[in-house]
């Protein structure tokens, strides 16, 4: 798995990098077929009242690309909410990929006899 953490208008410190890795490990625990992860942390130059800290992630999995973004006044809170969104999307993708059309045990017994 390739992981890229970059910043736009901010320097990605070691503490930020470890925080993102810690939160991302929870998401990757659900789904292990991740090819590539790109995380972009941005400080937008807007008014002070607006949500200025933005975090976005692009997750490349086999056959699909999952994208999430979130904005908040605090970058750590933006990362938290972003990982919650990403976790829900990864779980939904995992459910779609799994084969739910298996034969029931009752049908297997009838065909064997």
C-alpha positions in Angstrom: 0.0 0.0 0.0 1.3 3.4 -1.0 0.5 6.3 1.4 0.9 10.0 0.6 0.2 12.7 3.1 0.7 16.2 1.8 -0.2 19.7 2.9 -1.4 22.7 1.0 -0.6 26.0 2.7 0.7 24.1 5.8 3.6 22.0 6.8 2.7 18.4 7.7 4.4 17.9 11.0 5.3 14.5 12.5 2.4 14.8 15.0 -0.1 15.4 12.2 1.3 12.5 10.2 1.1 10.1 13.2 -2.5 11.3 13.9 -3.6 10.6 10.3 -1.9 7.1 10.4 -3.5 6.3 13.7 -7.0 7.2 12.4 -6.4 5.5 9.0 -5.4 2.3 10.6 -8.9 2.0 12.1 -10.4 2.3 8.6 -7.9 -0.1 7.0 -8.7 -2.7 9.6 -12.1 -3.2 7.9 -10.8 -3.6 4.4 -7.3 -4.9 3.5 -7.4 -4.6 -0.3 -6.2 -1.0 -0.4 -3.8 -0.2 -3.2 -3.1 3.6 -2.7 -4.0 6.3 -0.2 -3.6 10.0 -0.8 -4.3 12.4 2.1 -4.4 16.2 1.5 -4.5 18.6 4.4 -5.4 22.2 3.5 -5.6 25.6 5.2 -7.9 27.8 3.2 -7.4 31.5 3.1 -11.0 32.6 3.9 -12.7 34.7 6.5 -12.1 33.8 10.1 -15.7 32.8 10.7 -15.7 30.2 7.9 -14.5 26.6 8.3 -10.9 27.0 7.1 -9.2 23.6 7.8 -9.9 21.0 5.2 -8.9 17.4 5.0 -9.5 15.1 2.0 -8.6 11.5 1.2 -8.6 9.4 -1.9 -8.5 5.7 -1.3 -7.8 3.4 -4.3 -9.1 -0.1 -3.8 -9.4 -2.9 -6.4 -12.0 -1.7 -8.9 -13.0 1.5 -7.3 -11.8 4.9 -6.0 -13.3 6.2 -2.8 -13.1 10.0 -2.1 -14.0 11.9 1.1 -13.5 15.5 2.2 -14.4 17.4 5.3 -13.9 21.0 6.6 -13.8 22.2 10.2 -12.3 25.1 12.3 -9.9 22.6 13.8 -7.8 20.4 11.6 -7.8 17.4 14.0 -11.6 17.5 14.2 -11.7 17.7 10.4 -9.5 14.5 10.3 -11.8 12.8 12.8 -14.9 13.5 10.9 -13.2 12.6 7.6 -12.2 9.2 8.9 -15.7 8.5 10.1 -17.1 9.2 6.7 -14.4 7.1 5.0 -15.0 4.3 7.4 -18.7 4.2 6.5 -17.9 4.3 2.7 -15.3 1.5 3.0 -17.8 -0.7 5.0 -20.5 0.0 2.3 -18.0 -0.9 -0.4 -17.0 -4.1 1.4 -20.6 -5.1 1.7 -21.2 -4.6 -2.0 -18.1 -6.5 -3.0 -18.9 -9.6 -0.9 -21.0 -12.3 -2.5 -24.3 -12.4 -0.7 -25.9 -14.9 -3.2 -24.7 -18.1 -1.6 -26.9 -21.2 -1.6 -28.8 -21.9 1.6 -28.1 -25.1 3.6 -31.6 -26.3 2.9 -31.1 -26.2 -0.9 -27.7 -27.9 -0.6 -29.3 -30.8 1.4 -32.1 -31.3 -1.2 -29.7 -31.4 -4.2 -27.4 -33.9 -2.5 -30.2 -36.4 -1.7 
